[in-house]
Amino acid sequence: MDFTTVAKLRKYLSVKHHLPGRIRIAFDKSIITDPEALALVKSPPKMPDAVKKTSLNIFSKSIVIEYDANRIPPQMLEDLINAPSDEVASGIVEKLYALLYES
């Protein structure tokens, strides 16, 4: 899963718990009925190297992302998940990738 995938799936996601460097994201079970969402999850692009680890827990319906809070501003991750529109989400993804790859 990469940030573009997170942006596309955000309607199924909510921040459950967040400390700088570690975010737990809950996902709605209706994600399994969306063919586009399933396709994104089955063949996800790789996260940038500022993301140290991701883990999926099907039973708690959550994803944990551990990341370098010095390279990824914590508030940007929450803003991405809570973005009110595709345009806002796309802008946040662009800013994240600019921070990570244009430095």
C-alpha positions in Angstrom: 0.0 0.0 0.0 1.3 3.4 -0.9 -0.1 6.9 -0.2 -2.0 7.0 -3.4 -3.8 3.8 -2.4 -4.5 5.2 1.0 -6.1 8.3 -0.7 -8.2 6.1 -2.9 -9.4 3.9 -0.1 -9.9 6.7 2.5 -13.7 6.4 2.5 -13.2 3.0 4.2 -10.6 4.3 6.6 -10.5 6.1 9.9 -7.7 7.0 12.3 -8.0 4.8 15.4 -4.9 5.8 17.2 -1.9 8.0 16.2 1.4 8.8 17.8 4.2 10.4 15.8 5.8 7.5 14.0 2.9 5.1 14.4 -0.6 5.3 13.1 -3.4 2.6 13.5 -6.0 2.9 10.8 -9.3 1.1 11.1 -11.1 0.0 8.0 -14.7 -0.6 7.4 -15.6 -4.2 6.4 -17.5 -2.9 3.4 -14.1 -2.5 1.7 -14.3 -6.2 0.7 -17.4 -5.5 -1.4 -15.7 -2.8 -3.5 -14.0 -4.4 -6.6 -11.7 -1.4 -7.1 -10.7 -1.5 -3.4 -9.9 -5.2 -3.6 -7.8 -4.7 -6.7 -5.8 -2.0 -5.0 -5.2 -4.1 -1.9 -4.2 -7.2 -3.8 -1.5 -5.6 -5.8 -0.4 -2.6 -3.8 2.6 -0.5 -4.8 5.5 -0.3 -2.4 5.6 2.3 0.4 8.4 4.8 0.4 11.4 4.0 2.6 10.3 6.5 5.2 7.7 3.9 6.1 9.4 1.4 8.3 6.7 -1.2 8.6 3.1 -1.9 7.8 1.0 -4.6 9.4 -2.6 -5.7 8.7 -4.8 -7.3 11.4 -7.9 -8.7 9.8 -9.5 -9.6 13.1 -9.3 -6.0 14.5 -9.9 -4.6 11.0 -6.9 -2.3 11.3 -3.6 -1.4 9.6 -0.6 -0.2 11.5 1.9 2.0 9.7 5.2 2.7 11.4 7.0 5.6 9.8 9.8 8.1 10.2 8.1 11.2 11.8 11.1 13.3 10.9 10.4 12.7 7.2 6.6 12.3 7.1 4.7 15.0 9.0 2.2 13.1 11.3 -0.6 15.6 10.6 -0.3 15.0 6.9 -1.2 11.3 7.3 -4.3 12.2 9.3 -5.2 14.9 6.8 -4.9 12.4 4.0 -7.2 9.9 5.6 -9.7 12.6 6.6 -9.5 14.5 3.2 -13.0 15.7 2.2 -12.5 15.2 -1.5 -10.3 13.5 -4.1 -8.8 16.8 -5.0 -7.7 17.5 -1.5 -6.4 13.9 -1.1 -4.4 14.2 -4.3 -2.8 17.4 -3.2 -1.7 15.9 0.1 -0.3 12.8 -1.7 1.7 15.2 -4.0 3.1 17.1 -1.0 4.1 13.9 0.7 5.9 12.6 -2.3 7.6 16.0 -2.8 8.8 15.8 0.8 10.1 12.3 0.4 11.6 12.3 -3.1 12.6 15.9 -3.9 14.7 16.4 -0.9 
